[in-house]
Amino acid sequence: MADVFMQRVPRESNWTAKDFNAKSRQAMRELEKRVALFQRSNALNTYKIAQMANTFKWTLRDAGYEHQYVDDLTQWLVERVR
């Protein structure tokens, strides 16, 4: 999931806030689709959700995305998965 986000919203881009928000919303819509597909084929318990969220969060943080933004995005993802 983090890879999908990073492909759609590269960290190195010099976008305006408006452009970044638009790209981010597009990526989030794609993530929602992928989450729905993933949920159909995988049973997710609390542990698996936490493991997925942790991997997602640290992949984005290690790539250099802003910490608060990553935290908010991770929370959004967890809410969609539940």
N, CA, C and O atoms as a GROMACS GRO file, in nm:
protein
  328
    1MET      N    1   0.081  -0.119   0.000
    1MET     CA    2   0.000   0.000   0.000
    1MET      C    3   0.087   0.126   0.000
    1MET      O    4   0.057   0.223  -0.070
    2ALA      N    5   0.192   0.124   0.078
    2ALA     CA    6   0.280   0.240   0.083
    2ALA      C    7   0.347   0.263  -0.052
    2ALA      O    8   0.367   0.377  -0.094
    3ASP      N    9   0.380   0.154  -0.120
    3ASP     CA   10   0.442   0.167  -0.252
    3ASP      C   11   0.348   0.234  -0.352
    3ASP      O   12   0.389   0.316  -0.433
    4VAL      N   13   0.221   0.197  -0.344
    4VAL     CA   14   0.121   0.259  -0.431
    4VAL      C   15   0.114   0.409  -0.404
    4VAL      O   16   0.112   0.489  -0.497
    5PHE      N   17   0.111   0.445  -0.277
    5PHE     CA   18   0.106   0.587  -0.241
    5PHE      C   19   0.230   0.660  -0.290
    5PHE      O   20   0.221   0.770  -0.345
    6MET      N   21   0.347   0.600  -0.269
    6MET     CA   22   0.472   0.666  -0.308
    6MET      C   23   0.484   0.681  -0.460
    6MET      O   24   0.544   0.778  -0.508
    7GLN      N   25   0.427   0.588  -0.535
    7GLN     CA   26   0.429   0.601  -0.681
    7GLN      C   27   0.338   0.714  -0.726
    7GLN      O   28   0.370   0.786  -0.821
    8ARG      N   29   0.226   0.729  -0.661
    8ARG     CA   30   0.129   0.831  -0.702
    8ARG      C   31   0.163   0.969  -0.647
    8ARG      O   32   0.130   1.071  -0.709
    9VAL      N   33   0.229   0.973  -0.532
    9VAL     CA   34   0.265   1.101  -0.469
    9VAL      C   35   0.413   1.096  -0.431
    9VAL      O   36   0.446   1.081  -0.314
   10PRO      N   37   0.501   1.109  -0.529
   10PRO     CA   38   0.645   1.102  -0.499
   10PRO      C   39   0.690   1.214  -0.406
   10PRO      O   40   0.646   1.328  -0.418
   11ARG      N   41   0.775   1.179  -0.315
   11ARG     CA   42   0.825   1.275  -0.214
   11ARG      C   43   0.910   1.383  -0.278
   11ARG      O   44   0.909   1.497  -0.231
   12GLU      N   45   0.982   1.351  -0.382
   12GLU     CA   46   1.077   1.445  -0.442
   12GLU      C   47   1.012   1.555  -0.524
   12GLU      O   48   1.080   1.651  -0.563
   13SER      N   49   0.884   1.544  -0.551
   13SER     CA   50   0.817   1.643  -0.637
   13SER      C   51   0.805   1.778  -0.568
   13SER      O   52   0.786   1.786  -0.447
   14ASN      N   53   0.816   1.883  -0.646
   14ASN     CA   54   0.804   2.019  -0.595
   14ASN      C   55   0.666   2.075  -0.627
   14ASN      O   56   0.653   2.171  -0.702
   15TRP      N   57   0.564   2.014  -0.571
   15TRP     CA   58   0.427   2.055  -0.598
   15TRP      C   59   0.384   2.164  -0.503
   15TRP      O   60   0.437   2.180  -0.393
   16THR      N   61   0.286   2.240  -0.549
   16THR     CA   62   0.221   2.335  -0.459
   16THR      C   63   0.135   2.254  -0.363
   16THR      O   64   0.110   2.135  -0.386
   17ALA      N   65   0.089   2.317  -0.258
   17ALA     CA   66   0.002   2.248  -0.161
   17ALA      C   67  -0.125   2.198  -0.228
   17ALA      O   68  -0.175   2.090  -0.197
   18LYS      N   69  -0.177   2.278  -0.321
   18LYS     CA   70  -0.300   2.239  -0.392
   18LYS      C   71  -0.275   2.114  -0.477
   18LYS      O   72  -0.356   2.021  -0.475
   19ASP      N   73  -0.166   2.111  -0.550
   19ASP     CA   74  -0.133   1.995  -0.632
   19ASP      C   75  -0.106   1.871  -0.547
   19ASP      O   76  -0.150   1.761  -0.582
   20PHE      N   77  -0.035   1.890  -0.437
   20PHE     CA   78  -0.008   1.778  -0.347
   20PHE      C   79  -0.137   1.720  -0.292
   20PHE      O   80  -0.154   1.598  -0.288
   21ASN      N   81  -0.228   1.806  -0.251
   21ASN     CA   82  -0.356   1.760  -0.196
   21ASN      C   83  -0.437   1.685  -0.301
   21ASN      O   84  -0.500   1.584  -0.270
   22ALA      N   85  -0.436   1.733  -0.424
   22ALA     CA   86  -0.510   1.665  -0.532
   22ALA      C   87  -0.450   1.528  -0.559
   22ALA      O   88  -0.524   1.430  -0.570
   23LYS      N   89  -0.319   1.520  -0.569
   23LYS     CA   90  -0.253   1.391  -0.593
   23LYS      C   91  -0.275   1.296  -0.476
   23LYS      O   92  -0.295   1.176  -0.494
   24SER      N   93  -0.270   1.351  -0.356
   24SER     CA   94  -0.291   1.270  -0.237
   24SER      C   95  -0.432   1.212  -0.235
   24SER      O   96  -0.450   1.094  -0.202
   25ARG      N   97  -0.531   1.292  -0.268
   25ARG     CA   98  -0.671   1.242  -0.272
   25ARG      C   99  -0.686   1.132  -0.376
   25ARG      O  100  -0.754   1.032  -0.352
   26GLN      N  101  -0.622   1.148  -0.491
   26GLN     CA  102  -0.628   1.044  -0.595
   26GLN      C  103  -0.564   0.914  -0.544
   26GLN      O  104  -0.617   0.806  -0.566
   27ALA      N  105  -0.453   0.926  -0.477
   27ALA     CA  106  -0.385   0.809  -0.423
   27ALA      C  107  -0.471   0.741  -0.316
   27ALA      O  108  -0.475   0.618  -0.308
   28MET      N  109  -0.537   0.820  -0.235
   28MET     CA  110  -0.623   0.765  -0.131
   28MET      C  111  -0.742   0.690  -0.191
   28MET      O  112  -0.784   0.588  -0.138
   29ARG      N  113  -0.796   0.740  -0.300
   29ARG     CA  114  -0.905   0.668  -0.368
   29ARG      C  115  -0.855   0.534  -0.420
   29ARG      O  116  -0.926   0.434  -0.411
   30GLU      N  117  -0.736   0.532  -0.475
   30GLU     CA  118  -0.678   0.407  -0.522
   30GLU      C  119  -0.653   0.311  -0.406
   30GLU      O  120  -0.677   0.191  -0.418
   31LEU      N  121  -0.604   0.364  -0.295
   31LEU     CA  122  -0.583   0.280  -0.177
   31LEU      C  123  -0.714   0.220  -0.127
   31LEU      O  124  -0.718   0.104  -0.086
   32GLU      N  125  -0.821   0.299  -0.130
   32GLU     CA  126  -0.952   0.247  -0.087
   32GLU      C  127  -0.994   0.128  -0.172
   32GLU      O  128  -1.045   0.029  -0.120
   33LYS      N  129  -0.972   0.137  -0.301
   33LYS     CA  130  -1.005   0.026  -0.391
   33LYS      C  131  -0.922  -0.097  -0.356
   33LYS      O  132  -0.974  -0.209  -0.350
   34ARG      N  133  -0.794  -0.076  -0.334
   34ARG     CA  134  -0.706  -0.188  -0.304
   34ARG      C  135  -0.737  -0.250  -0.168
   34ARG      O  136  -0.728  -0.372  -0.151
   35VAL      N  137  -0.775  -0.168  -0.072
   35VAL     CA  138  -0.814  -0.219   0.059
   35VAL      C  139  -0.937  -0.307   0.045
   35VAL      O  140  -0.944  -0.415   0.104
   36ALA      N  141  -1.035  -0.262  -0.032
   36ALA     CA  142  -1.157  -0.341  -0.052
   36ALA      C  143  -1.124  -0.476  -0.116
   36ALA      O  144  -1.177  -0.579  -0.072
   37LEU      N  145  -1.039  -0.477  -0.217
   37LEU     CA  146  -0.999  -0.602  -0.280
   37LEU      C  147  -0.923  -0.692  -0.183
   37LEU      O  148  -0.944  -0.814  -0.180
   38PHE      N  149  -0.835  -0.632  -0.106
   38PHE     CA  150  -0.755  -0.707  -0.010
   38PHE      C  151  -0.844  -0.771   0.096
   38PHE      O  152  -0.822  -0.886   0.134
   39GLN      N  153  -0.942  -0.697   0.144
   39GLN     CA  154  -1.031  -0.748   0.248
   39GLN      C  155  -1.113  -0.867   0.198
   39GLN      O  156  -1.143  -0.958   0.276
   40ARG      N  157  -1.149  -0.868   0.073
   40ARG     CA  158  -1.227  -0.979   0.018
   40ARG      C  159  -1.151  -1.110   0.020
   40ARG      O  160  -1.211  -1.216   0.038
   41SER      N  161  -1.021  -1.104   0.004
   41SER     CA  162  -0.943  -1.226  -0.005
   41SER      C  163  -0.861  -1.258   0.120
   41SER      O  164  -0.797  -1.363   0.126
   42ASN      N  165  -0.862  -1.170   0.219
   42ASN     CA  166  -0.783  -1.192   0.341
   42ASN      C  167  -0.865  -1.160   0.465
   42ASN      O  168  -0.934  -1.059   0.472
   43ALA      N  169  -0.856  -1.249   0.562
   43ALA     CA  170  -0.918  -1.223   0.692
   43ALA      C  171  -0.821  -1.140   0.775
   43ALA      O  172  -0.707  -1.182   0.798
   44LEU      N  173  -0.864  -1.026   0.819
   44LEU     CA  174  -0.777  -0.936   0.895
   44LEU      C  175  -0.822  -0.928   1.040
   44LEU      O  176  -0.931  -0.879   1.069
   45ASN      N  177  -0.738  -0.975   1.130
   45ASN     CA  178  -0.766  -0.958   1.271
   45ASN      C  179  -0.690  -0.834   1.320
   45ASN      O  180  -0.621  -0.768   1.243
   46THR      N  181  -0.703  -0.805   1.446
   46THR     CA  182  -0.641  -0.684   1.502
   46THR      C  183  -0.490  -0.686   1.484
   46THR      O  184  -0.430  -0.583   1.451
   47TYR      N  185  -0.427  -0.800   1.505
   47TYR     CA  186  -0.283  -0.811   1.490
   47TYR      C  187  -0.239  -0.782   1.346
   47TYR      O  188  -0.143  -0.708   1.324
   48LYS      N  189  -0.308  -0.839   1.251
   48LYS     CA  190  -0.271  -0.820   1.110
   48LYS      C  191  -0.292  -0.675   1.067
   48LYS      O  192  -0.214  -0.621   0.989
   49ILE      N  193  -0.398  -0.613   1.117
   49ILE     CA  194  -0.422  -0.472   1.085
   49ILE      C  195  -0.310  -0.386   1.143
   49ILE      O  196  -0.259  -0.297   1.076
   50ALA      N  197  -0.271  -0.413   1.267
   50ALA     CA  198  -0.163  -0.336   1.331
   50ALA      C  199  -0.031  -0.358   1.258
   50ALA      O  200   0.046  -0.263   1.239
   51GLN      N  201  -0.004  -0.480   1.217
   51GLN     CA  202   0.118  -0.510   1.144
   51GLN      C  203   0.121  -0.436   1.010
   51GLN      O  204   0.223  -0.379   0.972
   52MET      N  205   0.008  -0.437   0.938
   52MET     CA  206  -0.001  -0.367   0.810
   52MET      C  207   0.018  -0.217   0.830
   52MET      O  208   0.092  -0.152   0.755
   53ALA      N  209  -0.049  -0.161   0.932
   53ALA     CA  210  -0.039  -0.018   0.957
   53ALA      C  211   0.104   0.022   0.993
   53ALA      O  212   0.153   0.126   0.948
   54ASN      N  213   0.171  -0.058   1.073
   54ASN     CA  214   0.308  -0.029   1.112
   54ASN      C  215   0.402  -0.030   0.992
   54ASN      O  216   0.487   0.058   0.977
   55THR      N  217   0.386  -0.130   0.907
   55THR     CA  218   0.469  -0.138   0.787
   55THR      C  219   0.444  -0.020   0.695
   55THR      O  220   0.538   0.040   0.643
   56PHE      N  221   0.317   0.015   0.676
   56PHE     CA  222   0.278   0.129   0.594
   56PHE      C  223   0.340   0.258   0.648
   56PHE      O  224   0.402   0.334   0.574
   57LYS      N  225   0.323   0.279   0.777
   57LYS     CA  226   0.372   0.401   0.842
   57LYS      C  227   0.524   0.416   0.828
   57LYS      O  228   0.572   0.522   0.789
   58TRP      N  229   0.597   0.311   0.860
   58TRP     CA  230   0.743   0.324   0.860
   58TRP      C  231   0.802   0.325   0.721
   58TRP      O  232   0.909   0.380   0.699
   59THR      N  233   0.734   0.265   0.626
   59THR     CA  234   0.781   0.274   0.488
   59THR      C  235   0.773   0.419   0.440
   59THR      O  236   0.866   0.469   0.377
   60LEU      N  237   0.662   0.486   0.471
   60LEU     CA  238   0.647   0.626   0.430
   60LEU      C  239   0.740   0.718   0.509
   60LEU      O  240   0.798   0.811   0.452
   61ARG      N  241   0.755   0.693   0.638
   61ARG     CA  242   0.846   0.777   0.718
   61ARG      C  243   0.990   0.762   0.669
   61ARG      O  244   1.063   0.860   0.656
   62ASP      N  245   1.030   0.639   0.644
   62ASP     CA  246   1.167   0.616   0.596
   62ASP      C  247   1.190   0.679   0.459
   62ASP      O  248   1.303   0.712   0.423
   63ALA      N  249   1.083   0.694   0.382
   63ALA     CA  250   1.094   0.758   0.250
   63ALA      C  251   1.102   0.910   0.261
   63ALA      O  252   1.128   0.978   0.162
   64GLY      N  253   1.078   0.964   0.382
   64GLY     CA  254   1.095   1.108   0.401
   64GLY      C  255   0.967   1.189   0.406
   64GLY      O  256   0.974   1.312   0.405
   65TYR      N  257   0.852   1.126   0.410
   65TYR     CA  258   0.728   1.201   0.421
   65TYR      C  259   0.714   1.259   0.561
   65TYR      O  260   0.767   1.203   0.657
   66GLU      N  261   0.644   1.368   0.572
   66GLU     CA  262   0.626   1.438   0.699
   66GLU      C  263   0.559   1.345   0.801
   66GLU      O  264   0.462   1.276   0.768
   67HIS      N  265   0.610   1.343   0.922
   67HIS     CA  266   0.564   1.250   1.024
   67HIS      C  267   0.415   1.266   1.055
   67HIS      O  268   0.343   1.167   1.061
   68GLN      N  269   0.370   1.388   1.076
   68GLN     CA  270   0.228   1.407   1.110
   68GLN      C  271   0.138   1.364   0.995
   68GLN      O  272   0.032   1.304   1.017
   69TYR      N  273   0.179   1.393   0.874
   69TYR     CA  274   0.101   1.352   0.757
   69TYR      C  275   0.094   1.199   0.748
   69TYR      O  276  -0.012   1.143   0.721
   70VAL      N  277   0.205   1.133   0.772
   70VAL     CA  278   0.209   0.987   0.770
   70VAL      C  279   0.120   0.929   0.879
   70VAL      O  280   0.048   0.832   0.856
   71ASP      N  281   0.125   0.988   0.998
   71ASP     CA  282   0.040   0.940   1.106
   71ASP      C  283  -0.108   0.953   1.070
   71ASP      O  284  -0.186   0.862   1.093
   72ASP      N  285  -0.144   1.067   1.013
   72ASP     CA  286  -0.283   1.089   0.973
   72ASP      C  287  -0.324   0.992   0.862
   72ASP      O  288  -0.435   0.937   0.865
   73LEU      N  289  -0.238   0.970   0.767
   73LEU     CA  290  -0.266   0.879   0.657
   73LEU      C  291  -0.278   0.735   0.707
   73LEU      O  292  -0.364   0.660   0.661
   74THR      N  293  -0.193   0.698   0.800
   74THR     CA  294  -0.200   0.564   0.858
   74THR      C  295  -0.330   0.544   0.933
   74THR      O  296  -0.394   0.439   0.922
   75GLN      N  297  -0.370   0.643   1.009
   75GLN     CA  298  -0.498   0.635   1.081
   75GLN      C  299  -0.614   0.622   0.982
   75GLN      O  300  -0.706   0.543   1.005
   76TRP      N  301  -0.609   0.697   0.875
   76TRP     CA  302  -0.712   0.688   0.771
   76TRP      C  303  -0.718   0.546   0.715
   76TRP      O  304  -0.826   0.491   0.696
   77LEU      N  305  -0.602   0.488   0.687
   77LEU     CA  306  -0.596   0.354   0.632
   77LEU      C  307  -0.654   0.250   0.730
   77LEU      O  308  -0.730   0.162   0.689
   78VAL      N  309  -0.620   0.262   0.855
   78VAL     CA  310  -0.671   0.168   0.956
   78VAL      C  311  -0.823   0.178   0.964
   78VAL      O  312  -0.892   0.076   0.974
   79GLU      N  313  -0.875   0.298   0.959
   79GLU     CA  314  -1.022   0.316   0.963
   79GLU      C  315  -1.087   0.249   0.843
   79GLU      O  316  -1.196   0.194   0.856
   80ARG      N  317  -1.024   0.253   0.727
   80ARG     CA  318  -1.081   0.191   0.607
   80ARG      C  319  -1.075   0.039   0.614
   80ARG      O  320  -1.164  -0.030   0.564
   81VAL      N  321  -0.971  -0.014   0.677
   81VAL     CA  322  -0.953  -0.158   0.684
   81VAL      C  323  -1.051  -0.221   0.783
   81VAL      O  324  -1.096  -0.334   0.762
   82ARG      N  325  -1.083  -0.151   0.889
   82ARG     CA  326  -1.174  -0.208   0.991
   82ARG      C  327  -1.308  -0.223   0.936
   82ARG      O  328  -1.398  -0.269   1.007
   0.00000   0.00000   0.00000
